[in-house]
Amino acid sequence: MMKKILISIVLTLSIFSCTNLDETIYSSIPSDKFFTTEEEFLMSAGRVYSHLLGYTHYYNIWGTITVSTDEALSPFRQFNQWDDGGVWRDLHAHTFTPAHDNILQTWTFLFTGISLCNQILYEFSQATLDFPVKESMIAEIKVMRAWFYFNAIDLFGNVPFTTDFTDVSLPQQKTRAEIFAFLEQELNENADLLVNSPADNYGRATKPFAYTILAKMYLNSEKWFGTPKWQETINACDAIINLNTLQLENDYYANFKSNNQGSKENIFVIIYDKVYANGDWSRKFRFHQLTLHWESVRTFGILDETWNGFCASQSFFNTYDLANDYRSQTWLYGLQYEASGAPLLWYGTQVNYTPLVNSLFDMSNPALHNQGVRFAKYEYENGLQGECMSNDYVVYRYADILMMKGEALVRQGNAGAAVPLFNEVRNRTGLPDYIASDLTLDEIYAERGREFAWEGSRRQDMIRFGKWTTARDFKPVEADNHTELFPIPARAMTNNGNLIQNTGYTN
């Protein structure tokens, strides 16, 4: 019921805010339109969470940061499927340019979110109404703005920066280090104003969410600036652990059920519902459509079409111990069956998902309809009708806190202290416990891949562990590391003359 109430409050709102920080912002708001009740404050804050629905769209940030890694690809398939102007092969092969549409959509998503937060904070500042949770609600929006900016500096480096909704001038580009310092202060100042438990503010910013952002900033600091912040990473993780409001689920897949709002592990989720969030085409959670074979609707009882596209790369799938690792059920592989147990047939031949994919793009030798193992970590609800699943998309989980702390300890040379943290996560997988000598950086990297497949962390991990520019499935070794930042979109460069393009890209 809580989920439906929140959706009814949040998702019925339309977003008419400014779209880009590289565009002129107009902010004339009649004085009699500012908030007069606590409910109106909540409704306004809800616009931020409504905006988040676009996150998982394959042309938006999730598709961009996932297909550009080794954990996913969308090959050109027989029958001229999934060409899409080359966006998927350019992401996977790292041949993207400032004209790439996914990268533009990602930029727009992030800076629309920032503008929306700035607008809401301005409106809050102009309203005279006071109530007990007003301060915490303001803190909540500031933390959400910090999350958008965190993603922006992670993906693009130096970006336009403003916190003033009334400033109509084109924003200046700030360095990643400058924005990092702002976010660090903003998150520390506002974290304690938020609730301690995600269950008490489901699908909204909480204290664990704020400290998770900080932990990820610190974890990647050495790669970003050459300055390691391992102890700061540990401290941010401990701030979450010591709250005692989160714990690992005994069943790994409980975090991804169609009714996963009961998870005690999920720190921050984007709320979806097959009925209430089934409007705008670009704001639906549709992993079932992205990955499943056309005939797999008969396996899961899905009352809609599926598109037979996204799959895992063979090298990523091969990191799993299929016989013993419970997490290998994240993937559908081998012969497929209908819900009744009968073989799942396609033109008389049983569908057989194979790890091997012929090619990323070869019109004379396209990937076959059955190639590539398919994603099944999120429960595909029987009888699902429509394009939107009811599972809430998991942005951050408590398992990540334990493993980030463990990684930081290993990088400090203290693998012994990291062992219980990694084993707490590993105990539910069916695999044997680690000992200190097992915890090499390569093993931590591989284990993070298995634990967080398609959860949006792989790009950061690949860059932090020095794997981003190496050769892998359908991607050659890169001559330099300039693709560790995406290009600033050409449209943003045209709209804002203050911006300088990232090194290695030509507008």
C-alpha positions in Angstrom: 0.0 0.0 0.0 2.9 2.4 0.8 4.2 2.0 -2.7 0.9 2.7 -4.3 0.3 5.8 -2.1 3.7 7.2 -3.0 3.2 6.5 -6.7 -0.2 8.2 -6.7 1.4 11.3 -5.1 4.5 11.4 -7.2 3.9 10.0 -10.6 0.7 11.9 -11.5 2.8 15.1 -11.5 4.0 16.5 -14.9 7.4 18.0 -15.2 7.6 21.4 -16.8 11.0 22.5 -15.5 13.9 23.7 -17.4 15.7 21.0 -19.3 19.4 21.9 -19.5 21.9 23.9 -17.5 23.3 25.0 -20.8 20.0 26.7 -21.7 18.5 30.0 -20.5 16.3 29.4 -17.4 13.1 31.4 -16.9 11.8 31.4 -13.4 8.9 33.9 -13.0 6.5 32.4 -10.5 3.4 34.2 -9.2 3.8 34.9 -5.5 0.3 33.4 -4.7 1.5 30.1 -6.2 4.0 29.2 -3.5 3.1 26.4 -1.1 0.5 26.9 1.6 0.3 23.3 3.0 2.8 20.5 3.9 1.1 18.3 1.3 2.0 20.9 -1.5 5.6 20.8 -0.4 5.6 17.0 -0.7 3.9 17.1 -4.1 6.5 19.5 -5.4 9.4 17.4 -4.0 7.8 14.4 -5.7 8.6 15.9 -9.1 12.3 14.8 -8.6 11.3 11.2 -8.1 8.9 11.3 -11.0 11.8 12.5 -13.1 13.9 9.4 -12.0 11.6 7.1 -14.0 13.6 7.9 -17.1 16.8 6.5 -15.6 16.3 2.9 -16.7 15.3 3.7 -20.3 17.8 2.1 -22.7 18.4 5.3 -24.5 19.1 7.1 -21.2 21.7 6.8 -18.5 21.2 3.1 -17.7 21.7 2.0 -21.3 24.7 4.3 -21.7 26.6 3.2 -18.7 25.7 -0.5 -19.1 26.2 -1.2 -22.8 29.6 0.7 -22.7 30.9 -2.0 -20.3 31.7 -5.7 -20.7 28.6 -6.8 -18.9 26.2 -6.1 -21.7 25.9 -5.6 -25.5 23.1 -5.3 -28.0 24.4 -6.9 -31.2 23.1 -6.4 -34.7 20.9 -9.5 -35.1 19.6 -11.5 -38.0 16.5 -10.1 -39.7 18.0 -6.6 -39.3 17.3 -6.3 -35.6 18.9 -3.8 -33.3 20.9 -1.7 -35.7 19.4 1.5 -34.3 21.8 3.7 -36.2 24.8 2.1 -34.5 24.2 3.6 -31.0 24.8 0.2 -29.3 27.9 -0.8 -31.1 29.4 2.6 -30.7 28.8 2.5 -27.0 30.2 -1.0 -26.6 33.2 -0.5 -28.9 33.9 3.0 -27.4 33.6 4.7 -30.7 31.1 7.2 -29.4 31.3 10.9 -30.4 29.7 14.2 -29.2 26.8 13.5 -31.6 25.8 10.2 -29.9 22.1 10.3 -29.0 22.4 8.2 -25.8 25.0 10.5 -24.4 22.8 13.5 -25.2 19.9 11.9 -23.4 22.1 11.1 -20.4 23.3 14.7 -20.2 19.7 16.0 -20.5 18.5 13.6 -17.8 21.1 14.7 -15.3 20.9 18.4 -15.9 17.1 18.4 -16.1 17.2 16.8 -12.6 19.6 19.4 -11.4 17.5 22.2 -12.7 14.4 20.7 -11.2 16.1 20.5 -7.8 17.2 24.1 -8.1 13.7 25.1 -8.9 12.1 23.3 -6.0 14.7 24.7 -3.6 14.0 28.2 -4.8 10.2 27.7 -4.4 10.7 26.3 -0.9 12.8 29.3 0.0 10.0 31.7 -1.1 7.3 29.9 0.8 6.6 31.2 4.3 4.8 28.1 5.6 6.7 26.2 8.4 6.2 22.7 9.6 8.2 20.1 11.5 9.8 18.2 8.5 10.4 21.2 6.2 14.1 21.3 7.0 14.5 17.6 6.3 12.6 18.0 3.0 14.9 20.7 1.9 17.9 18.5 2.8 16.3 15.7 0.8 16.2 17.8 -2.4 19.8 19.0 -1.8 21.0 15.4 -1.5 19.1 14.5 -4.7 20.8 17.4 -6.5 24.1 16.1 -5.2 23.3 12.7 -6.7 22.6 14.2 -10.1 25.9 16.2 -9.9 27.8 13.2 -8.7 26.7 11.3 -11.8 27.5 14.3 -14.0 31.1 14.6 -12.8 31.5 10.8 -12.9 30.5 10.6 -16.6 31.6 14.0 -18.0 34.2 15.4 -15.7 34.1 19.2 -15.8 30.5 20.3 -16.2 28.4 23.5 -16.0 27.5 24.3 -12.4 24.8 26.4 -10.7 22.6 26.2 -7.7 20.7 29.4 -8.3 17.4 28.9 -10.2 17.0 32.6 -10.7 20.3 33.1 -12.5 19.4 33.3 -16.2 23.0 33.6 -17.4 24.7 30.6 -19.0 26.4 28.7 -16.2 30.2 28.4 -16.1 32.0 25.1 -16.4 33.5 24.0 -13.0 36.2 21.4 -12.6 35.4 18.0 -11.3 37.5 18.8 -8.2 35.5 22.0 -7.5 32.2 20.2 -7.7 33.5 17.3 -5.7 34.3 19.7 -2.8 30.9 21.2 -3.0 29.2 17.8 -3.0 31.3 16.6 -0.1 30.2 19.6 2.0 26.6 19.5 0.9 26.2 15.8 1.7 27.9 16.1 5.1 25.8 19.1 6.0 22.5 17.4 5.1 22.9 13.7 5.8 22.0 14.0 9.4 18.7 15.8 8.6 17.4 12.7 6.8 15.8 9.6 8.2 18.0 6.7 9.2 16.1 3.9 7.5 15.1 3.6 3.8 12.0 1.8 5.0 10.8 5.0 6.6 11.2 7.1 3.5 10.9 4.5 0.8 12.1 5.5 -2.7 13.3 8.8 -1.3 16.7 10.2 -0.2 17.7 9.0 3.3 20.9 9.2 5.5 22.2 5.9 4.1 21.7 7.2 0.5 23.7 10.4 1.3 26.6 8.4 2.8 26.5 6.0 -0.1 27.1 8.8 -2.6 30.0 10.0 -0.4 31.4 6.5 -0.2 31.4 6.2 -4.0 33.0 9.7 -4.4 35.8 8.7 -2.0 36.2 5.3 -3.6 36.8 6.8 -7.0 38.9 9.7 -5.8 42.3 8.2 -6.6 41.2 7.6 -10.2 39.6 11.0 -10.5 42.3 13.2 -8.9 45.3 10.9 -8.1 44.4 11.3 -4.4 43.3 8.1 -2.6 40.6 8.5 0.0 40.4 4.9 1.3 39.9 5.9 5.0 37.2 8.4 4.0 35.5 5.5 2.1 35.6 3.3 5.1 34.3 6.1 7.4 31.3 6.8 5.0 30.5 3.0 4.9 30.8 2.8 8.7 28.3 5.7 9.0 25.8 3.5 7.2 26.7 0.2 8.9 26.5 1.7 12.4 22.9 2.9 11.8 21.8 -0.7 12.0 18.9 0.0 9.7 20.0 -2.3 6.9 20.9 -5.9 6.4 21.6 -8.4 3.7 18.6 -10.4 2.5 19.1 -14.2 3.0 17.9 -14.6 -0.6 19.9 -12.6 -3.1 16.9 -12.4 -5.5 14.5 -11.0 -2.8 16.0 -7.6 -3.7 14.6 -7.8 -7.2 11.2 -9.4 -6.8 8.2 -7.7 -8.4 7.2 -6.7 -4.8 10.8 -5.9 -3.7 9.6 -2.9 -1.6 10.0 -5.2 1.4 13.8 -5.6 0.9 15.8 -4.9 4.0 19.0 -4.5 1.8 18.0 -1.9 -0.8 19.2 1.6 0.1 17.7 3.6 -2.8 15.3 2.5 -5.5 13.3 4.0 -8.3 9.7 3.2 -7.9 7.9 1.5 -10.8 4.4 0.0 -11.0 2.9 -1.7 -14.0 -0.4 0.2 -13.5 0.5 3.6 -12.0 3.8 4.1 -13.8 2.7 2.9 -17.2 2.3 6.2 -19.0 5.1 7.9 -20.8 6.9 5.5 -23.1 10.4 6.7 -22.0 9.7 6.3 -18.3 9.0 2.6 -18.0 11.0 -0.3 -16.5 11.1 -2.8 -19.3 14.0 -5.2 -18.8 11.7 -8.0 -19.9 11.4 -6.3 -23.3 15.0 -5.4 -23.7 16.5 -8.9 -23.2 14.0 -11.7 -23.6 13.6 -13.7 -26.9 10.3 -13.1 -28.7 9.1 -16.6 -27.7 10.0 -16.2 -24.0 6.7 -14.7 -23.3 5.5 -18.3 -23.1 8.1 -19.0 -20.4 7.0 -16.2 -18.1 3.4 -15.7 -19.0 4.1 -12.2 -20.3 1.1 -10.7 -22.1 3.1 -8.4 -24.3 5.9 -8.5 -26.9 9.6 -8.8 -26.1 12.3 -7.5 -28.3 15.2 -10.0 -28.2 18.0 -7.6 -27.8 20.3 -7.0 -24.8 22.5 -9.8 -23.5 25.7 -10.4 -21.6 29.1 -10.6 -23.3 30.6 -14.1 -23.3 33.7 -13.0 -21.3 31.5 -11.5 -18.5 29.3 -14.6 -18.3 32.3 -16.8 -18.1 33.3 -15.2 -14.8 30.5 -17.2 -13.0 30.9 -20.6 -11.4 27.7 -22.0 -13.0 27.6 -25.1 -10.9 27.9 -23.4 -7.5 27.3 -19.7 -7.7 23.6 -18.9 -6.9 24.0 -15.6 -8.7 24.5 -17.4 -12.0 20.7 -17.6 -12.1 20.9 -13.9 -13.0 21.3 -15.3 -16.6 19.1 -17.4 -18.8 21.3 -19.8 -20.7 20.9 -23.2 -22.5 17.7 -24.8 -23.7 14.5 -22.9 -22.8 11.1 -24.1 -21.8 7.6 -22.9 -21.6 5.9 -22.4 -18.3 4.3 -25.8 -18.8 7.7 -27.5 -19.1 7.3 -28.1 -22.8 10.3 -27.1 -25.0 10.2 -23.4 -26.1 10.1 -23.6 -29.8 10.9 -21.0 -32.5 9.9 -22.3 -36.0 10.2 -25.9 -34.7 13.6 -25.5 -33.1 14.0 -25.2 -29.3 15.4 -21.9 -28.2 18.9 -22.3 -26.9 20.6 -19.3 -25.4 24.3 -19.6 -26.1 27.1 -17.4 -24.5 28.8 -17.1 -27.9 27.8 -14.1 -30.0 28.9 -14.1 -33.6 29.5 -10.4 -34.0 28.7 -7.0 -32.7 27.9 -5.7 -36.2 28.5 -7.8 -39.3 25.7 -7.8 -41.9 27.2 -10.9 -43.5 27.5 -12.7 -40.2 25.0 -11.1 -37.8 24.3 -12.4 -34.3 21.7 -15.1 -34.3 18.3 -14.8 -32.6 19.4 -17.1 -29.8 22.9 -15.8 -29.1 23.8 -14.2 -25.9 22.6 -15.2 -22.4 19.7 -13.1 -21.2 19.1 -11.2 -18.0 16.7 -12.6 -15.4 17.8 -11.2 -12.0 14.6 -9.1 -11.8 11.5 -11.3 -11.4 9.4 -11.4 -14.5 5.9 -11.4 -13.1 3.6 -14.0 -14.5 0.7 -12.3 -16.4 2.6 -9.1 -16.9 0.7 -7.0 -19.3 2.1 -3.8 -20.7 5.6 -2.4 -21.0 6.3 -1.5 -17.4 7.4 -4.0 -14.7 6.3 -3.5 -11.1 9.8 -4.2 -9.7 11.4 -1.2 -8.2 14.8 -0.6 -9.8 17.7 -0.9 -7.3 20.2 1.9 -7.5 22.2 1.1 -4.3 22.2 -1.9 -2.0 23.8 -2.6 1.4 26.0 -5.3 -0.2 27.8 -2.5 -2.0 28.5 -0.8 1.3 30.2 -3.9 2.7 32.2 -4.5 -0.5 33.3 -0.9 -0.9 34.6 -0.9 2.7 36.3 -4.2 2.0 37.9 -2.9 -1.1 39.2 0.2 0.6 40.7 -2.0 3.4 42.4 -4.2 0.8 43.8 -1.1 -0.9 45.2 0.0 2.5 46.9 -3.4 2.8 44.5 -4.8 5.4 43.0 -7.8 3.6 42.5 -9.6 6.9 40.0 -7.0 8.1 38.2 -7.1 4.7 37.6 -10.9 4.7 34.5 -10.9 7.0 32.9 -8.1 4.9 33.3 -10.0 1.6 32.2 -13.3 3.2 29.1 -11.7 4.6 28.0 -11.1 1.1 29.4 -14.3 -0.3 27.8 -16.6 2.2 24.5 -16.5 0.4 26.0 -17.4 -3.0 26.9 -21.0 -2.4 30.6 -20.3 -2.9 33.3 -21.1 -0.4 34.5 -18.3 2.0 37.4 -16.1 1.0 40.7 -16.1 2.9 42.9 -13.0 2.9 45.1 -14.2 0.1 42.1 -14.6 -2.2 41.3 -10.9 -2.0 43.4 -9.7 -4.9 42.2 -6.6 -6.8 41.4 -8.8 -9.8 39.2 -11.1 -7.6 37.4 -8.1 -6.0 36.8 -6.7 -9.5 35.3 -10.0 -10.7 33.3 -10.5 -7.6 31.8 -7.0 -7.9 30.8 -7.9 -11.4 29.0 -11.0 -10.3 27.3 -9.3 -7.4 26.1 -6.1 -9.2 25.5 -7.2 -12.8 23.4 -4.6 -14.6 23.1 -2.4 -11.5 25.0 0.5 -12.9 28.3 0.1 -11.1 30.3 -1.7 -13.7 31.6 1.4 -15.6 33.0 2.9 -12.4 34.5 -0.4 -11.5 36.2 -1.0 -14.9 37.7 2.5 -14.8 38.8 2.2 -11.1 40.4 -1.2 -11.7 42.1 -0.2 -14.9 40.0 -2.4 -17.2 38.1 0.2 -19.2 40.5 0.6 -22.1 41.7 -3.0 -22.4 40.6 -5.3 -25.2 37.5 -7.4 -24.8 34.5 -8.8 -26.7 34.3 -6.8 -29.9 36.3 -3.9 -28.5 40.0 -3.5 -29.2 42.6 -2.1 -26.8 42.5 1.7 -26.7 45.5 3.9 -27.4 44.7 6.3 -24.5 42.2 6.6 -21.7 40.1 9.6 -23.0 36.9 7.5 -23.2 36.9 7.2 -19.4 34.9 10.5 -19.8 32.1 10.7 -22.2 32.1 13.6 -24.6 30.1 16.7 -23.8 27.2 16.5 -26.3 27.5 18.6 -29.4 24.2 20.3 -28.6 25.3 21.3 -25.2 28.5 22.8 -26.6 26.4 24.8 -29.2 24.0 26.1 -26.5 26.6 27.1 -24.0 29.8 28.8 -25.2 31.3 28.5 -21.8 31.9 24.8 -22.2 35.2 23.2 -23.2 35.1 19.7 -24.8 36.7 16.8 -23.1 40.1 15.8 -24.3 40.1 13.4 -27.3 36.8 14.4 -28.8 36.1 16.7 -31.8 32.8 18.6 -32.0 
